[in-house]
């Protein structure tokens, strides 16, 4: 997105006179989330100066610095000492509606938000059987589905155990999707949760549909069910 991001992180690009990430934080706040962990790195000072401790928005913000840009898994892993309960993980460079976030908060962990697109060839896609996630496919000219990862998740702290086993990918990064593949490989669990209006699964990882604006890569995490949402800073 250069030159727009040459001097500021993508999450601080303005939409309707507010930084992109502020719209996300406000939606999460209105959904009942009060405590946030921001994983910052690229031009982090701009984010810290704008949001401060979060009090101007009626929330509490804690910062974790990702010293080296080693991928989404590494960004989430940086929050491990601050999270000890079910939590919501959100990309900071996207816009979600309040009701999408409320639906996510009602889901059991692990859960992934998904979004249907008419140009799936531009993204990696999510494959499903019925309402169960069966795989995460890399970007392809002939994608196997029109569903993509919306960059919104519900996790338990056991995600950090899975992240500990993730090794560097061919891109030289610790990929969150490698940890998600471990959940998917576990197959169906004996219990399902299907709130009205959601597509939920009961595999190793379930899904819920969102109406986000557009997908982006993730770099942040949040705290327990009624706590925080992370935000990427690339």
Secondary structure, 3 states (H helix, E strand, C coil): CCCCCCCCCHHHCEECCEEHHHHHHHHHHHCCCCEEEEEECCCHHHHHHHHCCCHHHCCEEEEEECCCCCCHHHHHHCCHHHCCCCEEEECCCCCCCHHHHHHHHCCCCCEEEEEECCCHHHCCEEEEECCEEEEEECCCCCCCCCEEEEEEEEECCCHHHHHHCCCCCCCCCCCHHHHHHHHHHCCCCCCCCCCCCCCCCCCCCEEEECCCCCCCCCCCEECECCCCCCCCCC
